C-alpha cells in the first residue's frame, strides 16, 4: 500500500515538476511569474484531445502537432501580451498573466464546453507486477516520460547554442545583449518552451485525472513546488514537485480528510520558515 502511494505521488509530483519548470524558466529569464502556466497545461491537453478524438490523427503525430502549436502559442503570447508591458510595474505584468489565464479558461469553455472528458492520451493502464507489488503502468509512464523530458532539457540548456544563449540571458541580460544575443527573441523562445513543457504535463495528467476547462487550477499546486526550489533552479523545481506530489499522496491516506488539498501550502510555509529563499535558493549576504 505504501509503495503504491509513493509511486502515485511520484507520478503526480512529476506533473507538478513540469509545470514548476515552466514557472522557473520564465522567471529566471524575465523575472515574470506566469500565473497562466496552468492554463497552458490545459490548452495543450485539449489540443491533443481534439487531434486524436475529433480528427482521428495518429497519436504520435497528434502529439507533435500539439507541441508545435503550443510553441507558437507561447511565442505569440509573449509578443502580444507581455512584451508591451516591459518596463511597467511588476504588478501590472502579474495582473496581465492572471487575466490571461482567465481569458484562456473562458475561451476553452466556449470551444470545448464546460463538461468533463475522459482522455487516456494513448496510454493504456494495466497492472505492472514487481515482486509482490502491483503498480499502475500509467504512473510508471508518467514518471519515465518526465525523466526523459527533464534529461532533454538539461542537455538542451547545457549543450546547444540556443540553450546556452537562453541560459546566459537568464544569468545576465545586459552581458548577453553585449555578446550579441537577441535578448527579446530569447524571451519569446523561453515562453514558447515553457508552454510546450506545460502541455506535456497536461497530456500526462489526463489519464489519471480529468480533462475540462478548469484543470488549469491544478497548475497552482505547482507554484509551491517552484517556490520550494528557490524559483530560480530547475533541479529545485523538480525536487519541489516530487516533494509536493508524494506529500499529497501520503496525506490523502494517513491524515484526516481535507489535508490533501492544503498540504502543499503547509509544506511551503514550513520550508520558507527555515529557508526563506527555498531549498536551492541563493542566500543573499550583505557585506559591511
HUNORUR-V498340 format. One record per residue. N is the residue number from 0. RES is the residue in three letters. BURIAL is I if it has 9 or more other C-alpha atoms within 8 Angstrom, else O. D_FIRST is the distance of its C-alpha to the first C-alpha in whole Angstrom. Layout:
[[N | RES | BURIAL | D_FIRST] [N | RES | BURIAL | D_FIRST]]
This chain:
[[0 | UNK | O | 0] [1 | UNK | O | 4] [2 | UNK | O | 6] [3 | UNK | I | 5] [4 | UNK | I | 6] [5 | UNK | I | 9] [6 | UNK | I | 10] [7 | UNK | I | 11] [8 | UNK | I | 12] [9 | UNK | I | 14] [10 | UNK | I | 16] [11 | UNK | I | 17] [12 | UNK | I | 18] [13 | UNK | I | 20] [14 | UNK | I | 22] [15 | UNK | I | 22] [16 | UNK | I | 24] [17 | UNK | I | 26] [18 | UNK | I | 28] [19 | UNK | I | 28] [20 | UNK | I | 30] [21 | UNK | I | 32] [22 | UNK | I | 33] [23 | UNK | I | 34] [24 | UNK | I | 36] [25 | UNK | I | 38] [26 | UNK | I | 38] [27 | UNK | I | 39] [28 | UNK | I | 42] [29 | UNK | O | 43] [30 | UNK | O | 42] [31 | UNK | I | 41] [32 | UNK | I | 38] [33 | UNK | I | 37] [34 | UNK | I | 35] [35 | UNK | I | 36] [36 | UNK | I | 33] [37 | UNK | I | 30] [38 | UNK | I | 33] [39 | UNK | I | 34] [40 | UNK | I | 30] [41 | UNK | I | 31] [42 | UNK | I | 34] [43 | UNK | I | 33] [44 | UNK | I | 30] [45 | UNK | I | 33] [46 | UNK | I | 35] [47 | UNK | I | 33] [48 | UNK | I | 32] [49 | UNK | I | 36] [50 | UNK | I | 37] [51 | UNK | I | 35] [52 | UNK | O | 35] [53 | UNK | O | 38] [54 | UNK | O | 40] [55 | UNK | O | 38] [56 | UNK | I | 38] [57 | UNK | O | 36] [58 | UNK | I | 33] [59 | UNK | O | 34] [60 | UNK | O | 37] [61 | UNK | I | 36] [62 | UNK | I | 34] [63 | UNK | O | 37] [64 | UNK | I | 39] [65 | UNK | I | 36] [66 | UNK | I | 36] [67 | UNK | I | 40] [68 | UNK | O | 40] [69 | UNK | I | 38] [70 | UNK | I | 40] [71 | UNK | I | 43] [72 | UNK | I | 41] [73 | UNK | I | 40] [74 | UNK | I | 44] [75 | UNK | I | 46] [76 | UNK | I | 44] [77 | UNK | I | 45] [78 | UNK | I | 48] [79 | UNK | O | 49] [80 | UNK | I | 47] [81 | UNK | I | 46] [82 | UNK | O | 49] [83 | UNK | O | 52] [84 | UNK | I | 50] [85 | UNK | O | 50] [86 | UNK | O | 53] [87 | UNK | O | 52] [88 | UNK | O | 50] [89 | UNK | O | 46] [90 | UNK | O | 45] [91 | UNK | I | 47] [92 | UNK | I | 45] [93 | UNK | I | 42] [94 | UNK | O | 43] [95 | UNK | I | 44] [96 | UNK | I | 40] [97 | UNK | I | 39] [98 | UNK | O | 42] [99 | UNK | I | 41] [100 | UNK | I | 37] [101 | UNK | I | 39] [102 | UNK | O | 41] [103 | UNK | I | 39] [104 | UNK | I | 37] [105 | UNK | I | 40] [106 | UNK | O | 41] [107 | UNK | I | 38] [108 | UNK | I | 38] [109 | UNK | O | 41] [110 | UNK | O | 41] [111 | UNK | I | 37] [112 | UNK | O | 37] [113 | UNK | O | 35] [114 | UNK | O | 33] [115 | UNK | O | 29] [116 | UNK | O | 29] [117 | UNK | O | 26] [118 | UNK | I | 26] [119 | UNK | O | 24] [120 | UNK | I | 26] [121 | UNK | O | 27] [122 | UNK | O | 23] [123 | UNK | O | 22] [124 | UNK | O | 18] [125 | UNK | O | 17] [126 | UNK | O | 14] [127 | UNK | I | 14] [128 | UNK | O | 13] [129 | UNK | O | 13] [130 | UNK | O | 14] [131 | UNK | O | 11] [132 | UNK | I | 9] [133 | UNK | I | 9] [134 | UNK | I | 10] [135 | UNK | I | 12] [136 | UNK | I | 16] [137 | UNK | I | 17] [138 | UNK | I | 15] [139 | UNK | I | 16] [140 | UNK | I | 20] [141 | UNK | I | 19] [142 | UNK | I | 19] [143 | UNK | O | 21] [144 | UNK | O | 24] [145 | UNK | I | 24] [146 | UNK | O | 24] [147 | UNK | O | 27] [148 | UNK | O | 29] [149 | UNK | O | 28] [150 | UNK | O | 30] [151 | UNK | O | 33] [152 | UNK | O | 33] [153 | UNK | O | 34] [154 | UNK | I | 36] [155 | UNK | I | 38] [156 | UNK | I | 39] [157 | UNK | O | 39] [158 | UNK | O | 41] [159 | UNK | I | 43] [160 | UNK | O | 46] [161 | UNK | O | 45] [162 | UNK | I | 42] [163 | UNK | I | 44] [164 | UNK | I | 46] [165 | UNK | I | 43] [166 | UNK | I | 42] [167 | UNK | I | 45] [168 | UNK | I | 46] [169 | UNK | I | 43] [170 | UNK | O | 44] [171 | UNK | O | 48] [172 | UNK | I | 49] [173 | UNK | O | 53] [174 | UNK | O | 53] [175 | UNK | I | 51] [176 | UNK | I | 54] [177 | UNK | O | 56] [178 | UNK | O | 55] [179 | UNK | O | 56] [180 | UNK | I | 52] [181 | UNK | O | 52] [182 | UNK | I | 50] [183 | UNK | O | 50] [184 | UNK | O | 49] [185 | UNK | I | 46] [186 | UNK | I | 45] [187 | UNK | I | 45] [188 | UNK | I | 43] [189 | UNK | I | 40] [190 | UNK | I | 40] [191 | UNK | I | 40] [192 | UNK | I | 37] [193 | UNK | I | 35] [194 | UNK | I | 35] [195 | UNK | I | 34] [196 | UNK | I | 31] [197 | UNK | I | 30] [198 | UNK | I | 31] [199 | UNK | I | 28] [200 | UNK | I | 26] [201 | UNK | I | 27] [202 | UNK | I | 27] [203 | UNK | I | 23] [204 | UNK | I | 22] [205 | UNK | I | 23] [206 | UNK | I | 21] [207 | UNK | O | 18] [208 | UNK | O | 20] [209 | UNK | I | 24] [210 | UNK | I | 27] [211 | UNK | I | 30] [212 | UNK | I | 32] [213 | UNK | O | 30] [214 | UNK | I | 28] [215 | UNK | I | 29] [216 | UNK | I | 28] [217 | UNK | O | 25] [218 | UNK | I | 27] [219 | UNK | I | 28] [220 | UNK | I | 24] [221 | UNK | I | 25] [222 | UNK | I | 28] [223 | UNK | I | 27] [224 | UNK | I | 25] [225 | UNK | I | 29] [226 | UNK | I | 30] [227 | UNK | I | 28] [228 | UNK | I | 29] [229 | UNK | I | 32] [230 | UNK | I | 33] [231 | UNK | I | 35] [232 | UNK | I | 33] [233 | UNK | I | 31] [234 | UNK | O | 29] [235 | UNK | I | 28] [236 | UNK | I | 27] [237 | UNK | I | 25] [238 | UNK | I | 23] [239 | UNK | I | 23] [240 | UNK | I | 22] [241 | UNK | I | 19] [242 | UNK | I | 19] [243 | UNK | I | 19] [244 | UNK | I | 16] [245 | UNK | I | 14] [246 | UNK | I | 15] [247 | UNK | I | 15] [248 | UNK | I | 11] [249 | UNK | I | 10] [250 | UNK | I | 13] [251 | UNK | I | 13] [252 | UNK | O | 10] [253 | UNK | O | 11] [254 | UNK | I | 15] [255 | UNK | O | 18] [256 | UNK | O | 18] [257 | UNK | O | 20] [258 | UNK | I | 19] [259 | UNK | I | 17] [260 | UNK | O | 21] [261 | UNK | O | 23] [262 | UNK | I | 20] [263 | UNK | I | 22] [264 | UNK | O | 25] [265 | UNK | O | 24] [266 | UNK | I | 23] [267 | UNK | I | 26] [268 | UNK | O | 28] [269 | UNK | O | 27] [270 | UNK | I | 28] [271 | UNK | I | 31] [272 | UNK | O | 32] [273 | UNK | O | 32] [274 | UNK | O | 33] [275 | UNK | O | 35] [276 | UNK | I | 35] [277 | UNK | I | 31] [278 | UNK | I | 29] [279 | UNK | I | 32] [280 | UNK | I | 35] [281 | UNK | O | 38] [282 | UNK | O | 39] [283 | UNK | O | 43] [284 | UNK | O | 46] [285 | UNK | O | 49] [286 | UNK | O | 52] [287 | UNK | O | 55]]
